Amino acid sequence: MLYNHQDLKVLKDEIEFVDTAVIPFGSADMDDGAKSNASDMEMIQTVTIQLEKQLKGRLFITPAVMTVEQITSVLESYIEQLKSYGFKKIIVLTHHDLELEDAHFIVLNRIPLEDMSLEMKMSLINDEVKDVMKRIIAIWNLK
């Protein structure tokens, strides 16, 4: 499920089945790392789209949450809202090495996609999606 009008209409009724929220989380700093931040976000968005397709009916993909200067207060507040809404598992998909209470963090590999052929790019993204799916399943199996 995605953060759109159609899916939000039925989300509350299906929260028992769609019990996992995935938050794409990246940096929006406009400094020397801006190009790297943009590549990271492109990777997060591509992996997230594939996850939703593969695990449809179990995941709710939230809008991306961005940080500036590594301030995480908005992310922390959003995690609390999702928890209050009824999500049992909250997963943050990111390139940042963070730990916050009430959320599982999956840190993606940094892959320089911009100079690769489409075939190689898709191969690496598919490998990343498979890895993330395995990690999400492991999170579901935690007590």
C-alpha positions as CSV (number, residue, x, y, z in Angstrom):
1,M,0.0,0.0,0.0
2,L,1.1,3.5,-0.7
3,Y,0.4,6.9,0.8
4,N,-2.4,7.8,-1.6
5,H,-6.1,8.5,-1.2
6,Q,-7.2,5.1,-2.5
7,D,-5.0,3.1,-0.2
8,L,-5.6,5.3,2.9
9,K,-9.3,4.8,2.6
10,V,-8.9,1.1,3.4
11,L,-5.7,1.1,5.5
12,K,-7.3,1.3,8.9
13,D,-9.6,-1.6,8.1
14,E,-6.7,-3.7,7.0
15,I,-4.1,-2.7,9.6
16,E,-4.2,-6.3,10.9
17,F,-2.8,-7.5,7.6
18,V,-0.8,-4.5,6.6
19,D,1.1,-4.3,9.8
20,T,4.4,-3.0,8.6
21,A,5.3,0.6,7.7
22,V,8.3,1.3,5.6
23,I,9.8,4.8,5.8
24,P,12.2,5.9,3.1
25,F,14.7,8.1,4.9
26,G,17.4,10.2,3.3
27,S,19.5,13.4,3.5
28,A,18.5,16.6,1.7
29,D,21.6,18.6,2.6
30,M,22.7,20.9,-0.1
31,D,26.4,20.7,0.6
32,D,29.3,18.9,-0.9
33,G,27.4,15.6,-0.5
34,A,24.3,16.7,-2.4
35,K,25.0,14.5,-5.4
36,S,25.7,11.5,-3.2
37,N,22.5,12.3,-1.3
38,A,20.5,12.4,-4.5
39,S,22.0,9.0,-5.6
40,D,21.2,7.5,-2.2
41,M,17.6,8.7,-2.5
42,E,17.2,7.4,-6.0
43,M,18.3,4.0,-4.8
44,I,16.0,4.1,-1.8
45,Q,13.0,5.1,-4.0
46,T,13.7,2.4,-6.5
47,V,14.1,-0.3,-3.9
48,T,11.0,0.9,-2.1
49,I,8.9,0.7,-5.3
50,Q,10.1,-2.9,-5.9
51,L,9.4,-3.9,-2.3
52,E,5.8,-2.7,-2.5
53,K,5.3,-4.7,-5.7
54,Q,6.8,-7.9,-4.2
55,L,5.2,-7.6,-0.7
56,K,1.9,-6.1,-1.7
57,G,-0.7,-6.4,1.1
58,R,1.8,-6.5,3.9
59,L,3.6,-3.2,3.6
60,F,2.6,0.4,3.8
61,I,5.1,2.7,2.1
62,T,5.1,6.1,3.6
63,P,6.2,9.3,2.0
64,A,10.0,9.9,2.2
65,V,11.2,11.6,5.3
66,M,14.2,13.8,4.8
67,T,16.9,15.1,7.2
68,V,19.0,18.2,7.1
69,E,22.2,18.2,9.1
70,Q,21.3,14.8,10.5
71,I,18.4,16.1,12.6
72,T,16.1,13.2,13.2
73,S,13.3,14.8,15.2
74,V,10.8,14.6,12.3
75,L,11.6,11.0,11.8
76,E,11.2,10.2,15.5
77,S,7.8,12.0,15.6
78,Y,6.6,10.1,12.5
79,I,7.6,6.8,13.9
80,E,5.5,7.6,17.0
81,Q,2.5,8.5,14.8
82,L,2.8,5.3,12.8
83,K,3.0,3.3,16.1
84,S,-0.1,5.0,17.4
85,Y,-1.9,4.4,14.2
86,G,-1.5,0.6,14.7
87,F,1.6,-0.5,12.8
88,K,3.3,-3.4,14.6
89,K,6.6,-3.1,12.7
90,I,8.2,0.1,11.5
91,I,11.1,-0.2,9.2
92,V,13.3,2.7,8.1
93,L,15.0,2.2,4.7
94,T,18.1,4.4,4.6
95,H,21.8,4.9,4.0
96,H,22.3,6.4,7.5
97,D,23.6,4.4,10.4
98,L,21.0,5.2,13.0
99,E,19.2,3.6,15.9
100,L,15.9,4.9,17.2
101,E,13.5,3.3,19.6
102,D,10.5,1.5,18.1
103,A,11.9,1.2,14.6
104,H,14.1,-1.3,12.7
105,F,16.7,0.2,10.4
106,I,17.8,-1.4,7.1
107,V,20.9,0.3,5.7
108,L,21.2,0.0,2.0
109,N,24.5,-0.4,0.2
110,R,25.8,2.7,-1.5
111,I,26.0,1.8,-5.2
112,P,27.1,4.4,-7.8
113,L,24.3,3.9,-10.2
114,E,24.7,7.0,-12.3
115,D,27.4,5.7,-14.6
116,M,26.2,2.1,-15.1
117,S,24.4,0.5,-18.0
118,L,20.7,-0.1,-17.4
119,E,21.2,-3.8,-17.4
120,M,23.9,-3.7,-14.7
121,K,21.9,-1.1,-12.7
122,M,18.8,-3.3,-12.6
123,S,20.8,-6.3,-11.7
124,L,22.3,-4.6,-8.7
125,I,19.0,-3.1,-7.6
126,N,17.3,-6.5,-7.8
127,D,20.0,-7.9,-5.6
128,E,19.5,-5.1,-3.1
129,V,15.7,-5.7,-3.2
130,K,16.2,-9.4,-2.5
131,D,18.5,-8.6,0.4
132,V,16.0,-6.1,1.9
133,M,13.1,-8.6,1.5
134,K,15.1,-11.2,3.5
135,R,15.8,-8.7,6.2
136,I,12.1,-7.6,6.4
137,I,11.1,-11.3,6.7
138,A,13.6,-11.7,9.5
139,I,12.1,-8.7,11.2
140,W,8.6,-10.2,10.9
141,N,9.9,-13.4,12.5
142,L,11.2,-11.5,15.6
143,K,9.1,-12.0,18.7
